Amino acid sequence: MVIICALMIKGTGISLPVSVFIASLILAKALLVADMLPLINRYPDRLLIWNASWKTLIYKIIASLFHFLERLFDYWKETHNVAVANRELLAHINWPQFWAI
């Protein structure tokens, strides 16, 4: 994660420790929320790879949702309308950077 963050913030003026700290908080929130879901232990009796793969997929979906909502909140603060903020976000988002994070 540190390598990806270092490559993503190169030239933006943001320091690496702040960026890594924010990314870690996003991942921590995603893990806490995903662990509370009742469907997280869907494959307890199967091989470990099934359970690990399932949890990885759920964690990725929740982390992506949190990341998108945080970006949406930044646009909402400017527009005070969720629909307009969503359109602005979708028009201006850097998708390769979003998926890399």
PyMOL CGO cylinders between C-alpha atoms (Angstrom):
from pymol import cmd
from pymol.cgo import CYLINDER

trace = [
    CYLINDER, 0.00, 0.00, 0.00, 2.87, 2.36, 0.74, 0.3, 1, 1, 1, 1, 1, 1,
    CYLINDER, 2.87, 2.36, 0.74, 4.34, 1.88, -2.74, 0.3, 1, 1, 1, 1, 1, 1,
    CYLINDER, 4.34, 1.88, -2.74, 0.99, 2.56, -4.43, 0.3, 1, 1, 1, 1, 1, 1,
    CYLINDER, 0.99, 2.56, -4.43, 0.41, 5.65, -2.28, 0.3, 1, 1, 1, 1, 1, 1,
    CYLINDER, 0.41, 5.65, -2.28, 3.91, 6.94, -3.02, 0.3, 1, 1, 1, 1, 1, 1,
    CYLINDER, 3.91, 6.94, -3.02, 3.34, 6.59, -6.76, 0.3, 1, 1, 1, 1, 1, 1,
    CYLINDER, 3.34, 6.59, -6.76, -0.14, 8.13, -6.60, 0.3, 1, 1, 1, 1, 1, 1,
    CYLINDER, -0.14, 8.13, -6.60, 0.82, 11.27, -4.67, 0.3, 1, 1, 1, 1, 1, 1,
    CYLINDER, 0.82, 11.27, -4.67, 4.04, 12.01, -6.55, 0.3, 1, 1, 1, 1, 1, 1,
    CYLINDER, 4.04, 12.01, -6.55, 3.83, 15.62, -7.65, 0.3, 1, 1, 1, 1, 1, 1,
    CYLINDER, 3.83, 15.62, -7.65, 0.70, 16.51, -5.64, 0.3, 1, 1, 1, 1, 1, 1,
    CYLINDER, 0.70, 16.51, -5.64, 2.43, 18.13, -2.68, 0.3, 1, 1, 1, 1, 1, 1,
    CYLINDER, 2.43, 18.13, -2.68, 0.87, 15.74, -0.14, 0.3, 1, 1, 1, 1, 1, 1,
    CYLINDER, 0.87, 15.74, -0.14, 3.34, 14.09, 2.20, 0.3, 1, 1, 1, 1, 1, 1,
    CYLINDER, 3.34, 14.09, 2.20, 3.56, 10.30, 2.17, 0.3, 1, 1, 1, 1, 1, 1,
    CYLINDER, 3.56, 10.30, 2.17, 2.84, 9.71, 5.89, 0.3, 1, 1, 1, 1, 1, 1,
    CYLINDER, 2.84, 9.71, 5.89, -0.44, 11.67, 5.70, 0.3, 1, 1, 1, 1, 1, 1,
    CYLINDER, -0.44, 11.67, 5.70, -1.55, 9.79, 2.59, 0.3, 1, 1, 1, 1, 1, 1,
    CYLINDER, -1.55, 9.79, 2.59, -0.70, 6.38, 4.09, 0.3, 1, 1, 1, 1, 1, 1,
    CYLINDER, -0.70, 6.38, 4.09, -2.50, 7.30, 7.31, 0.3, 1, 1, 1, 1, 1, 1,
    CYLINDER, -2.50, 7.30, 7.31, -5.68, 8.28, 5.43, 0.3, 1, 1, 1, 1, 1, 1,
    CYLINDER, -5.68, 8.28, 5.43, -5.59, 5.13, 3.30, 0.3, 1, 1, 1, 1, 1, 1,
    CYLINDER, -5.59, 5.13, 3.30, -5.11, 3.01, 6.43, 0.3, 1, 1, 1, 1, 1, 1,
    CYLINDER, -5.11, 3.01, 6.43, -8.13, 4.62, 8.07, 0.3, 1, 1, 1, 1, 1, 1,
    CYLINDER, -8.13, 4.62, 8.07, -10.27, 3.87, 5.02, 0.3, 1, 1, 1, 1, 1, 1,
    CYLINDER, -10.27, 3.87, 5.02, -9.19, 0.23, 5.05, 0.3, 1, 1, 1, 1, 1, 1,
    CYLINDER, -9.19, 0.23, 5.05, -9.76, -0.06, 8.80, 0.3, 1, 1, 1, 1, 1, 1,
    CYLINDER, -9.76, -0.06, 8.80, -13.30, 1.28, 8.47, 0.3, 1, 1, 1, 1, 1, 1,
    CYLINDER, -13.30, 1.28, 8.47, -14.01, -1.17, 5.66, 0.3, 1, 1, 1, 1, 1, 1,
    CYLINDER, -14.01, -1.17, 5.66, -12.74, -4.12, 7.68, 0.3, 1, 1, 1, 1, 1, 1,
    CYLINDER, -12.74, -4.12, 7.68, -14.79, -3.18, 10.74, 0.3, 1, 1, 1, 1, 1, 1,
    CYLINDER, -14.79, -3.18, 10.74, -17.98, -2.80, 8.73, 0.3, 1, 1, 1, 1, 1, 1,
    CYLINDER, -17.98, -2.80, 8.73, -17.41, -5.97, 6.71, 0.3, 1, 1, 1, 1, 1, 1,
    CYLINDER, -17.41, -5.97, 6.71, -16.72, -8.03, 9.83, 0.3, 1, 1, 1, 1, 1, 1,
    CYLINDER, -16.72, -8.03, 9.83, -20.14, -7.07, 11.20, 0.3, 1, 1, 1, 1, 1, 1,
    CYLINDER, -20.14, -7.07, 11.20, -21.97, -8.36, 8.11, 0.3, 1, 1, 1, 1, 1, 1,
    CYLINDER, -21.97, -8.36, 8.11, -23.77, -11.67, 8.69, 0.3, 1, 1, 1, 1, 1, 1,
    CYLINDER, -23.77, -11.67, 8.69, -22.68, -13.05, 5.31, 0.3, 1, 1, 1, 1, 1, 1,
    CYLINDER, -22.68, -13.05, 5.31, -18.95, -12.66, 5.96, 0.3, 1, 1, 1, 1, 1, 1,
    CYLINDER, -18.95, -12.66, 5.96, -18.54, -16.27, 7.18, 0.3, 1, 1, 1, 1, 1, 1,
    CYLINDER, -18.54, -16.27, 7.18, -20.40, -17.85, 4.30, 0.3, 1, 1, 1, 1, 1, 1,
    CYLINDER, -20.40, -17.85, 4.30, -18.01, -20.77, 3.77, 0.3, 1, 1, 1, 1, 1, 1,
    CYLINDER, -18.01, -20.77, 3.77, -16.81, -21.90, 7.23, 0.3, 1, 1, 1, 1, 1, 1,
    CYLINDER, -16.81, -21.90, 7.23, -16.90, -25.64, 6.40, 0.3, 1, 1, 1, 1, 1, 1,
    CYLINDER, -16.90, -25.64, 6.40, -15.08, -25.46, 3.07, 0.3, 1, 1, 1, 1, 1, 1,
    CYLINDER, -15.08, -25.46, 3.07, -11.39, -25.17, 2.32, 0.3, 1, 1, 1, 1, 1, 1,
    CYLINDER, -11.39, -25.17, 2.32, -9.67, -22.08, 3.66, 0.3, 1, 1, 1, 1, 1, 1,
    CYLINDER, -9.67, -22.08, 3.66, -9.20, -20.66, 0.15, 0.3, 1, 1, 1, 1, 1, 1,
    CYLINDER, -9.20, -20.66, 0.15, -12.98, -20.34, -0.27, 0.3, 1, 1, 1, 1, 1, 1,
    CYLINDER, -12.98, -20.34, -0.27, -13.42, -18.37, 2.94, 0.3, 1, 1, 1, 1, 1, 1,
    CYLINDER, -13.42, -18.37, 2.94, -10.34, -16.21, 2.30, 0.3, 1, 1, 1, 1, 1, 1,
    CYLINDER, -10.34, -16.21, 2.30, -11.40, -15.43, -1.27, 0.3, 1, 1, 1, 1, 1, 1,
    CYLINDER, -11.40, -15.43, -1.27, -14.94, -14.59, -0.19, 0.3, 1, 1, 1, 1, 1, 1,
    CYLINDER, -14.94, -14.59, -0.19, -13.75, -12.28, 2.57, 0.3, 1, 1, 1, 1, 1, 1,
    CYLINDER, -13.75, -12.28, 2.57, -11.27, -10.59, 0.22, 0.3, 1, 1, 1, 1, 1, 1,
    CYLINDER, -11.27, -10.59, 0.22, -14.07, -9.88, -2.25, 0.3, 1, 1, 1, 1, 1, 1,
    CYLINDER, -14.07, -9.88, -2.25, -16.35, -8.47, 0.47, 0.3, 1, 1, 1, 1, 1, 1,
    CYLINDER, -16.35, -8.47, 0.47, -13.52, -6.33, 1.91, 0.3, 1, 1, 1, 1, 1, 1,
    CYLINDER, -13.52, -6.33, 1.91, -12.71, -4.94, -1.55, 0.3, 1, 1, 1, 1, 1, 1,
    CYLINDER, -12.71, -4.94, -1.55, -16.33, -4.05, -2.25, 0.3, 1, 1, 1, 1, 1, 1,
    CYLINDER, -16.33, -4.05, -2.25, -16.80, -2.34, 1.12, 0.3, 1, 1, 1, 1, 1, 1,
    CYLINDER, -16.80, -2.34, 1.12, -13.47, -0.47, 0.85, 0.3, 1, 1, 1, 1, 1, 1,
    CYLINDER, -13.47, -0.47, 0.85, -14.35, 0.75, -2.66, 0.3, 1, 1, 1, 1, 1, 1,
    CYLINDER, -14.35, 0.75, -2.66, -17.77, 1.89, -1.47, 0.3, 1, 1, 1, 1, 1, 1,
    CYLINDER, -17.77, 1.89, -1.47, -16.24, 3.81, 1.45, 0.3, 1, 1, 1, 1, 1, 1,
    CYLINDER, -16.24, 3.81, 1.45, -13.65, 5.39, -0.83, 0.3, 1, 1, 1, 1, 1, 1,
    CYLINDER, -13.65, 5.39, -0.83, -16.33, 6.48, -3.31, 0.3, 1, 1, 1, 1, 1, 1,
    CYLINDER, -16.33, 6.48, -3.31, -18.53, 7.90, -0.53, 0.3, 1, 1, 1, 1, 1, 1,
    CYLINDER, -18.53, 7.90, -0.53, -15.63, 9.91, 0.87, 0.3, 1, 1, 1, 1, 1, 1,
    CYLINDER, -15.63, 9.91, 0.87, -14.96, 11.42, -2.55, 0.3, 1, 1, 1, 1, 1, 1,
    CYLINDER, -14.96, 11.42, -2.55, -18.70, 12.08, -2.95, 0.3, 1, 1, 1, 1, 1, 1,
    CYLINDER, -18.70, 12.08, -2.95, -18.75, 13.89, 0.40, 0.3, 1, 1, 1, 1, 1, 1,
    CYLINDER, -18.75, 13.89, 0.40, -16.04, 16.30, -0.84, 0.3, 1, 1, 1, 1, 1, 1,
    CYLINDER, -16.04, 16.30, -0.84, -18.18, 17.23, -3.86, 0.3, 1, 1, 1, 1, 1, 1,
    CYLINDER, -18.18, 17.23, -3.86, -21.34, 17.40, -1.75, 0.3, 1, 1, 1, 1, 1, 1,
    CYLINDER, -21.34, 17.40, -1.75, -19.74, 20.03, 0.50, 0.3, 1, 1, 1, 1, 1, 1,
    CYLINDER, -19.74, 20.03, 0.50, -19.39, 22.28, -2.55, 0.3, 1, 1, 1, 1, 1, 1,
    CYLINDER, -19.39, 22.28, -2.55, -22.78, 21.66, -4.20, 0.3, 1, 1, 1, 1, 1, 1,
    CYLINDER, -22.78, 21.66, -4.20, -25.09, 20.79, -1.25, 0.3, 1, 1, 1, 1, 1, 1,
    CYLINDER, -25.09, 20.79, -1.25, -26.96, 18.41, -3.55, 0.3, 1, 1, 1, 1, 1, 1,
    CYLINDER, -26.96, 18.41, -3.55, -26.16, 14.69, -3.67, 0.3, 1, 1, 1, 1, 1, 1,
    CYLINDER, -26.16, 14.69, -3.67, -27.33, 14.18, -7.27, 0.3, 1, 1, 1, 1, 1, 1,
    CYLINDER, -27.33, 14.18, -7.27, -25.28, 17.11, -8.57, 0.3, 1, 1, 1, 1, 1, 1,
    CYLINDER, -25.28, 17.11, -8.57, -22.30, 16.03, -6.47, 0.3, 1, 1, 1, 1, 1, 1,
    CYLINDER, -22.30, 16.03, -6.47, -22.52, 12.51, -7.89, 0.3, 1, 1, 1, 1, 1, 1,
    CYLINDER, -22.52, 12.51, -7.89, -22.61, 13.83, -11.47, 0.3, 1, 1, 1, 1, 1, 1,
    CYLINDER, -22.61, 13.83, -11.47, -19.63, 16.08, -10.78, 0.3, 1, 1, 1, 1, 1, 1,
    CYLINDER, -19.63, 16.08, -10.78, -17.70, 13.25, -9.16, 0.3, 1, 1, 1, 1, 1, 1,
    CYLINDER, -17.70, 13.25, -9.16, -18.38, 10.86, -12.03, 0.3, 1, 1, 1, 1, 1, 1,
    CYLINDER, -18.38, 10.86, -12.03, -17.35, 13.54, -14.53, 0.3, 1, 1, 1, 1, 1, 1,
    CYLINDER, -17.35, 13.54, -14.53, -14.08, 14.41, -12.78, 0.3, 1, 1, 1, 1, 1, 1,
    CYLINDER, -14.08, 14.41, -12.78, -12.94, 11.20, -11.11, 0.3, 1, 1, 1, 1, 1, 1,
    CYLINDER, -12.94, 11.20, -11.11, -9.66, 9.63, -12.16, 0.3, 1, 1, 1, 1, 1, 1,
    CYLINDER, -9.66, 9.63, -12.16, -10.79, 6.00, -12.49, 0.3, 1, 1, 1, 1, 1, 1,
    CYLINDER, -10.79, 6.00, -12.49, -7.33, 4.37, -12.70, 0.3, 1, 1, 1, 1, 1, 1,
    CYLINDER, -7.33, 4.37, -12.70, -6.32, 6.17, -9.51, 0.3, 1, 1, 1, 1, 1, 1,
    CYLINDER, -6.32, 6.17, -9.51, -9.61, 5.26, -7.82, 0.3, 1, 1, 1, 1, 1, 1,
    CYLINDER, -9.61, 5.26, -7.82, -9.23, 1.54, -8.56, 0.3, 1, 1, 1, 1, 1, 1,
    CYLINDER, -9.23, 1.54, -8.56, -5.54, 1.56, -7.63, 0.3, 1, 1, 1, 1, 1, 1,
    CYLINDER, -5.54, 1.56, -7.63, -6.33, 2.95, -4.19, 0.3, 1, 1, 1, 1, 1, 1,
]
cmd.load_cgo(trace, "trace")
